[in-house]
Amino acid sequence: MERVLQGRRVRLRPLRKEDLPRRLEMINDPQVQELWIGVPADKNTLDDVEMWWYLLQEGPPSEQWAIETEDGRYVGDIDFHSIDEARKEAWFTPMFGEKSLFDEEYRRDILETFLRYAIEEKGMRRLSIQIADSDEVGVRLLQELGFRIVDRMEFDILEGVDELTMELDAEDFTARGARNNE
């Protein structure tokens, strides 16, 4: 049976090859690109997405989690990558592919569901993410979950977008969760 991570309003399940055509639609949407990478980008083709999928299967340890709504629609995903089992560190990249997920409540549910899994089940002690500083809601949510900014790099001089590297130490997330449950 397929592993499912249940959130309050969403669930995460392993990304499937048959999700790729829908993923292509989402990653070619300029609004999704702006939220995901900070600026609109060139269009991808199905060949591009299939090559990405192939490289994931052949590459270093990673997991791809599809984001589904309560009615089972695939609306985005999380790339859990660069997993270092020895150091218990990893990176992740969420792609919110539908405008409804731009909403703070959905994003918080997705992030909390994924972070609980990465920390409590996978035993990660540190998680890192790169995010455009133009995603003010995303940056604030990550900070509320315990992430701190550790680096800032110019991403696109024409658009005035910087890329932030943010890190979370597991005990900071756990401590926040315990305080929120009291």
C-alpha positions as semicolon CSV with decimal commas, in nm:
position;residue;x (nm);y (nm);z (nm)
1;M;0,000;0,000;0,000
2;E;0,118;0,351;-0,085
3;R;0,245;0,565;0,203
4;V;0,029;0,874;0,272
5;L;0,107;1,166;0,505
6;Q;-0,218;1,317;0,628
7;G;-0,244;1,687;0,708
8;R;-0,546;1,882;0,824
9;R;-0,658;1,985;0,472
10;V;-0,412;1,809;0,243
11;R;-0,232;1,481;0,212
12;L;0,108;1,394;0,071
13;R;0,169;1,077;-0,127
14;P;0,458;0,961;-0,346
15;L;0,472;1,141;-0,679
16;R;0,393;0,910;-0,971
17;K;0,510;0,915;-1,332
18;E;0,150;0,963;-1,440
19;D;0,152;1,297;-1,248
20;L;0,409;1,442;-1,488
21;P;0,171;1,592;-1,751
22;R;-0,017;1,780;-1,475
23;R;0,314;1,884;-1,318
24;L;0,418;2,027;-1,655
25;E;0,103;2,241;-1,668
26;M;0,170;2,374;-1,319
27;I;0,541;2,452;-1,361
28;N;0,471;2,638;-1,687
29;D;0,223;2,871;-1,517
30;P;0,396;3,214;-1,476
31;Q;0,231;3,273;-1,135
32;V;0,352;2,935;-1,009
33;Q;0,701;3,009;-1,143
34;E;0,706;3,345;-0,970
35;L;0,615;3,188;-0,635
36;W;0,837;2,881;-0,686
37;I;1,157;3,043;-0,816
38;G;1,092;3,415;-0,783
39;V;1,060;3,507;-1,151
40;P;0,880;3,382;-1,461
41;A;1,097;3,131;-1,648
42;D;1,117;2,959;-1,985
43;K;0,853;2,701;-2,065
44;N;0,934;2,335;-2,000
45;T;0,839;2,047;-2,228
46;L;0,716;1,700;-2,141
47;D;1,063;1,576;-2,240
48;D;1,216;1,812;-1,980
49;V;0,989;1,681;-1,705
50;E;1,045;1,319;-1,805
51;M;1,424;1,375;-1,799
52;W;1,391;1,528;-1,450
53;W;1,194;1,219;-1,345
54;Y;1,456;0,985;-1,492
55;L;1,742;1,170;-1,320
56;L;1,558;1,147;-0,987
57;Q;1,534;0,770;-1,023
58;E;1,907;0,745;-1,103
59;G;2,042;1,015;-0,875
60;P;2,129;1,054;-0,510
61;P;1,872;0,969;-0,241
62;S;1,557;1,177;-0,272
63;E;1,183;1,149;-0,228
64;Q;0,913;1,330;-0,421
65;W;0,582;1,387;-0,246
66;A;0,268;1,485;-0,438
67;I;0,037;1,732;-0,264
68;E;-0,329;1,632;-0,290
69;T;-0,641;1,818;-0,185
70;E;-0,908;1,650;0,025
71;D;-1,084;1,541;-0,296
72;G;-0,766;1,371;-0,427
73;R;-0,652;1,629;-0,684
74;Y;-0,275;1,655;-0,741
75;V;-0,195;2,025;-0,695
76;G;0,179;2,045;-0,629
77;D;0,469;1,856;-0,483
78;I;0,768;1,858;-0,252
79;D;1,111;1,749;-0,367
80;F;1,290;1,609;-0,057
81;H;1,647;1,587;-0,182
82;S;2,018;1,583;-0,099
83;I;1,931;1,349;0,186
84;D;2,242;1,280;0,392
85;E;2,154;0,988;0,619
86;A;2,487;1,004;0,805
87;R;2,460;1,374;0,894
88;K;2,079;1,363;0,915
89;E;2,050;1,667;0,688
90;A;1,847;1,730;0,374
91;W;1,700;1,995;0,147
92;F;1,345;2,033;0,024
93;T;1,174;2,231;-0,248
94;P;0,795;2,275;-0,241
95;M;0,609;2,358;-0,562
96;F;0,261;2,495;-0,498
97;G;0,102;2,441;-0,837
98;E;-0,248;2,569;-0,783
99;K;-0,347;2,918;-0,676
100;S;-0,555;2,787;-0,383
101;L;-0,228;2,662;-0,229
102;F;-0,083;3,013;-0,229
103;D;-0,312;3,063;0,070
104;E;-0,128;3,076;0,403
105;E;-0,347;2,813;0,571
106;Y;-0,284;2,552;0,301
107;R;0,087;2,625;0,289
108;R;0,122;2,596;0,666
109;D;-0,059;2,260;0,661
110;I;0,163;2,130;0,378
111;L;0,486;2,247;0,544
112;E;0,393;2,118;0,891
113;T;0,288;1,779;0,751
114;F;0,612;1,743;0,555
115;L;0,838;1,871;0,837
116;R;0,683;1,634;1,093
117;Y;0,758;1,345;0,856
118;A;1,115;1,458;0,781
119;I;1,201;1,514;1,146
120;E;0,997;1,253;1,333
121;E;0,999;0,966;1,085
122;K;1,314;1,022;0,879
123;G;1,514;1,152;1,176
124;M;1,649;1,464;1,001
125;R;1,827;1,701;1,238
126;R;1,860;1,988;0,990
127;L;1,649;2,085;0,691
128;S;1,735;2,354;0,437
129;I;1,538;2,536;0,171
130;Q;1,606;2,806;-0,086
131;I;1,324;3,054;-0,136
132;A;1,282;3,382;-0,322
133;D;1,268;3,681;-0,088
134;S;0,973;3,804;-0,295
135;D;0,764;3,520;-0,141
136;E;0,694;3,717;0,175
137;V;0,424;3,477;0,298
138;G;0,654;3,177;0,250
139;V;0,949;3,341;0,427
140;R;0,730;3,445;0,720
141;L;0,571;3,099;0,749
142;L;0,912;2,933;0,749
143;Q;1,035;3,170;1,018
144;E;0,725;3,095;1,228
145;L;0,808;2,725;1,195
146;G;1,159;2,787;1,329
147;F;1,366;2,845;1,014
148;R;1,635;3,111;1,013
149;I;1,797;3,288;0,717
150;V;2,159;3,174;0,679
151;D;2,244;3,319;0,337
152;R;2,117;3,571;0,083
153;M;2,226;3,570;-0,279
154;E;2,122;3,788;-0,571
155;F;1,905;3,571;-0,797
156;D;1,775;3,809;-1,063
157;I;1,915;4,161;-1,086
158;L;1,650;4,269;-1,338
159;E;1,360;4,163;-1,117
160;G;1,533;4,261;-0,790
161;V;1,486;3,914;-0,643
162;D;1,724;3,757;-0,392
163;E;1,735;3,388;-0,307
164;L;1,737;3,313;0,064
165;T;1,884;2,997;0,211
166;M;1,695;2,908;0,528
167;E;1,769;2,631;0,777
168;L;1,572;2,457;1,047
169;D;1,730;2,262;1,332
170;A;1,492;1,985;1,437
171;E;1,482;2,092;1,801
172;D;1,360;2,438;1,699
173;F;1,063;2,287;1,513
174;T;0,987;2,040;1,792
175;A;1,003;2,313;2,057
176;R;0,766;2,536;1,859
177;G;0,525;2,247;1,806
178;A;0,524;2,162;2,176
179;R;0,454;2,526;2,269
180;N;0,173;2,546;2,015
181;N;0,007;2,234;2,156
182;E;0,002;2,362;2,515
